[in-house]
Amino acid sequence: RLAAFGLALAASVVLGAVAGLIWFAVAPTPLLQEVAQGEAQLVNAESNAYIVADAWFVGITACGGLLTGVLGWRLLVRRQGPAAVAGLVLGAAAAALVAMWVGGNIGLSSYNHQLAASAVNAYFHGSLALGAKSALAVWALCTSGVILVAESGGRRAAKDDGPSAMWTSEPPEAHAP
């Protein structure tokens, strides 16, 4: 059971790193202009880059949660039970944190270098950052939702004794008149 817990946790974290790479590749970053040495500000104050980046994060982590839930239930939960569920849900929470960390840190050194080395009035893109921290819960919510739905529909009664005595035409043997 501990192996199932560890496998679920580790696989989820690896998927989180992949999700962070995808988030970095597809999410937009705001356009900045250096106004003084080491200081930059948004070119367009009404930029929607932050909102779109958060939406991409939510979409990617929702897909990751669905994938983790379906594969985890099919491969681990049906065989290993509650230990696998705990590993999947904790792994999903860790995966979202890893995705945020990987996606946010990939472009951070490039941003810091451009901020330090660019001339005044130079344009460059900022680094990726997650503004809506509540989006970190999406992966775990999707994973646990899939497992909950699969478990509620996947369990069958082990033994069917037929109709209850209440609905039979014969009186019970120990019934008093």
Secondary structure, 3 states (H helix, E strand, C coil): CHHHHHHHHHHHHHHHHHHHHHHHHHCCCCEEEEEECCEEEECCCCCCHHHHHHHHHHHHHHHHHHHHHHHHHHHHHHHHCHHHHHHHHHHHHHHHHHHHHHHHHHCHHHHHHHHHHCCCCCEEECCCCCCCHHHHHHHHHHHHHHHHHHHHHHCCCCCCCCCCHHHCCCCCCCCCC
